[in-house]
Amino acid sequence: MLFDEALNGLAEQVRSFSERRLAAVAALKSATLPESTAFDFLEPGLKLEVQRAPFNGSVAAVDGGIVSQEFQSVDLFAYRSCGVVFDYVGGNRTGHAYYPSSLPQTELHWDSSLNSQDFNWVKNLKRLSSELSCALELEKKHAPNLLLLDGSIVPQISDKPSAGSSVSKLYDEAVATLLALYEACTERGTLLAGVVKDSRGRHFTDLCRAIPAMREYGDVLERTNDATLLYDFLSVGERSPAFKYASEASESSVLTELGAWSKKISSLYLKPVAFDRPLRVDFLAHKPEDIARVATAVDSLSRLNKNYAYPAVLIEADLRAAMDGAEIDYASAALTSKLGFYPELFRLRRDSRPFR
């Protein structure tokens, strides 16, 4: 089959599926939630108005960056985290601060005994621990009204090493730091939320499949993620109801490790701008009014650009923490300069071909 023919066929499949998805959205707009405790929705209705208001107070955000390089028998990576605090009055930024600084120090880590899977776990867990430690110290120093993490406030199942892995201790340390962050935010009244930049979560969609009016669209909902479904379902300034982060029946071992805190973790989607997908926000909710507070704050902070919905303070944290591949190239070149050509530091053939 010629490439153009295959491309035309793919375009037709996407168009056909999109039409079916829009029909499901239309049905969802007229659907009602049955009175049933089987649902994990924490609020009535399938869409709600965000209580829009200019943000007042201080908001902090933390993000991290990492770059890595594999050699013949040594694995090397560099990482750093940065915290940013913005102060607002009437929606206008009036001050800022950084933690530990606007140019955070880069940490280097190497190991010569890991297989590829363990190396990936070590990278992810070192970065995660760095971000969580930065967030914990930032909260203690600045006590912001709202603390935002890049990504969920729950560890991902992919971050957890397999049973018996030599790097499991790093995971336990990261979870301990996360629990300390939960505790610190709760004690000082800081709202803690994670904004998931490119969520492909399906929990909202899965919950909608149980609504009687949506059963005929089960085939579509099985193949659609939340952000795609909600792009057409929500209008600007609207949000989904909050819902449990995970259903009781499907709680992962990651969530159960958080103990009683897992019952306080909720999620919602909101649409701050017209030409971008809804944002997923995971957050700690101690009382019902925390839901509206989080939604209003994240909505207000994410309307900087009509094509890009994301809190400005998280954008700044990302820019400060981001790392370039040239930084790990410099580190590896410096090692070679100091040591000479050791076989341990030979670059992998796939990364060092003299021809293409």
Stockholm file with secondary structure:
# STOCKHOLM 1.0

chainA/1-356         MLFDEALNGLAEQVRSFSERRLAAVAALKSATLPESTAFDFLEPGLKLEVQRAPFNGSVAAVDGGIVSQEFQSVDLFAYRSCGVVFDYVGGNRTGHAYYPSSLPQTELHWDSSLNSQDFNWVKNLKRLSSELSCALELEKKHAPNLLLLDGSIVPQISDKPSAGSSVSKLYDEAVATLLALYEACTERGTLLAGVVKDSRGRHFTDLCRAIPAMREYGDVLERTNDATLLYDFLSVGERSPAFKYASEASESSVLTELGAWSKKISSLYLKPVAFDRPLRVDFLAHKPEDIARVATAVDSLSRLNKNYAYPAVLIEADLRAAMDGAEIDYASAALTSKLGFYPELFRLRRDSRPFR
#=GR chainA/1-356 SS CCHHHHHHHHHHHHHHHHHHHHHHHHHHHTCCCCSCTTCCBSSSSSCEECCCCCCCEEEEEEEEEEEEEEBSSCEEEEEEEEEEEEEEETTEEEEEEEESCSSCCCEEEEESSCCHHHHHHHHHHHHHHHHHHHHHHHHHHHCCSEEEEESCSSCCGGGSCCTTCTTHHHHHHHHHHHHHHHHHHHHHTCEEEEEETTCCCCHHHHHHHTSGGGGGGHHHHTTCCHHHHHHHHCCTTEECCCEESSCGGGCCHHHHTTGGGGGGEEEEEECCSTTSCCEEEEEECSSTHHHHHHHHHHHHHTCSBTTBCCCHHHHHHHHHHCCCHHHHHHHHHHHHHHHCCCGGGCBCGGGCCSCC
#=GC SS_cons         CCHHHHHHHHHHHHHHHHHHHHHHHHHHHTCCCCSCTTCCBSSSSSCEECCCCCCCEEEEEEEEEEEEEEBSSCEEEEEEEEEEEEEEETTEEEEEEEESCSSCCCEEEEESSCCHHHHHHHHHHHHHHHHHHHHHHHHHHHCCSEEEEESCSSCCGGGSCCTTCTTHHHHHHHHHHHHHHHHHHHHHTCEEEEEETTCCCCHHHHHHHTSGGGGGGHHHHTTCCHHHHHHHHCCTTEECCCEESSCGGGCCHHHHTTGGGGGGEEEEEECCSTTSCCEEEEEECSSTHHHHHHHHHHHHHTCSBTTBCCCHHHHHHHHHHCCCHHHHHHHHHHHHHHHCCCGGGCBCGGGCCSCC
//
